[in-house]
Amino acid sequence: MSTTDTRTALPTGVWQLDPVHSTIGFELSYLGSTFRGQFREVDGTLDGDEETLVGAARVASVDVKDENLAAHLQSPEFFDAERHPELTFVSSDVVRDGEELRVRGDLAIKGATRPVELAGTITEPLTDAFGKTRVGAVLSTTIDRTEFGIEWNMPLPGGEQALPNEVRLTAELFFVQA
C-alpha cells in the first residue's frame, strides 16, 4: 500500500455473489460501434475480514445474442471452453476509500494468468425487502486480449482488423451476506 492510499473497511463477514442480479461482461469496439457480451453463469465471494475477492465465469454461458457467434467464442480460436471452462479472478489487494474500490489480482483466461487492476465503486450494506443484507460493487478494467492467447482476427477490406486487441471487462456484482 502506498502512502497515498486510504482505507475504509470493507463490509465485515463473508458475502456470496448473487448470480441472478450480477453481470460479468466484456465490450470492445467493432465496426464503428461497441460490441458487448456477458457470461450468464457466474460465482464469487467477497470476504470483508480477509479483504479478498474471488470470482469465476463459465465460458459455456457466454451470451452474445447469436448462437453461432457464441459457439465461435467457445471455440479454441477464442475462449476454448472445452480446455478452459472458466475465467477466474483472485484478488491480491483490495483497497476501499469511501465508495471507491480498487482491486488488484490475477485474471486467468484460456490458461493464461495475468495481473490486473479493477476500479469502481462499492455500496454500504443494505437490507432488501426479504430481510437479506446486500452489498453492490461495480468494477472494470481494460486488458489486451492477445496477452491471454485470444488472437483471432480478420482483415477488413480497408486493411484494418475487425477486432481491436483492447477489451474492457465489466463486473456488476451483488453480494448477499452469508
N, C-alpha and C positions, 0 to 999 in steps of 0.2 A: 504494500500500500504506500503510495507517495504521500508526502506531507500535505498535499492539497486535497486529498480525499477526506471527505467527512462521511461518517457512517450514521445512518439511522437504523435502528434494529428492524430486522425482518419480523413479520408476524411469527410468534413463537409456535412451536409444535411442528407436526408433520401435516402437510397438505397434499391431498391426492388430486391429480388432474381430473377434471370433469370433461370427458371426451365429447359429450353431446354439445357442449357450448364452446369448446376450444377449437381453434383452427391453426394448423401449421401449413403454410403455403409458400409459394415462390412466384416471382414475377420477373420478366425480362422484356426488353424492347424487342419488338417483332414487326417488321414491315411498317414502320411509322407509328406504331401504337404500342400498347402494353399487353402482353400475354400473361395470364395468371392461371395457376393450378393450385391444388391443395391435396392434402392427404386426409382421408376420412377416418382412418384408424390411427389414433394417437394415444400415448400414455406418458405419464410423467409424475414426478414428485418434487415438491418444494419442501425442504427441511429448514425451518427458520432457526432452529437451535444450532444445527451444524453449518448453516449458511451454504446450502448446496441446492442445486437444481439439476435434475436429470430428466431426460425425455427420449422418446422414440416415436417414429412414424413408420408404419408398414408400407413398403413400396407398392405392394399389390393393391393398396387402397387409393392410389393416385387418381385424382378426379380432374379431368380437363374438358369435360363436356363432349368428348368424342371417343368412342370405343377404340377405333383404330389408332388414334394418337396415344391413348392410354396404354394400349398394347405395345406401341413403339417405345414409349417411355420406360416400360418394364423390361425391354429387351437389353441385351448386352451393349448395344450402341449408346444407351443412356444409363439407367439405374441398375440394370442386371438383377432383377428381382429374384431370380432363381438362386443365384450365388450369394446375393447380398440382400436379404429380405427386409432389412430395416435400415433407416437412417437413425443415428443416435447422437445424443449430446450429453456430456458430463462436465459440469462446471468445475473450475479450479478456484474461482474467486467470485464472490457476489458482493457488490457494493451498492448500498441504498443510501441516497441522500434525499430525504423528504419523499416526494413522489417519483423521483428519478431513480432508475435502476440500471446498473451496468453489470453484465455477467460475462466473465471470461471462462473459456473452457475448450474442450476438444469436440469437434464435429467429425463424425465418421459417415462418409458416403461412399458406396461402391468399393469398400475395402480400404479406402484412404482416410487417414485421420489427420486433421489439421487444426491448429489453434485458431479460434475466432473470438471476437468480442461482440456481444449483442448489447444494444442500448434501447432504453424505452422507459416505461412507467410502471408503477405498481400502486394498487389501491390499498386503503386501510381495510381491515376485515369488516364485513357487514353481515347481518343475518338476513337470509332470504325469507320468503313467505312461508316456507315449510320448516323453519327453525334451524336450517343448516347455516353454518358460518362459512363465508366465502371470501376469497381474495382474487383479484384480477391483475394480470400483467400483460402488457403489450411490448414485444421486443422485436428488433430487426437487426439484420447485418447484411453486408454485401460480400459475396465470395466470387472467386474466379472458378467456374465450373471445371476447367481443364486441370486444376490442381487436384481434383477428385476423380480424374480419369474419365470425365464426361466430355468427349472431344468431337462427337458427331457434328457435322455441319454440312451445308450445301451452298455452293456458289449461286448467286443470283445473276440474271442476265447482264446487269451493270458491273459485275465483277466483285461486288461486296458479298459478304457471307450472310446467310439467312439468320443466323443466331449470333448474338454477342457472347463473349465469354463471361461477362459480368451478370450475376443473377442476385436478385435481392430476396432474402429469406425473411419471412414474417411469421410471428407467432402471437396469436391472441389466446391467452391462457386463462382459464378459470379453474381455480383450485377450491376444493372443499376440505374443511378441516377433518382429519382422520380421527 
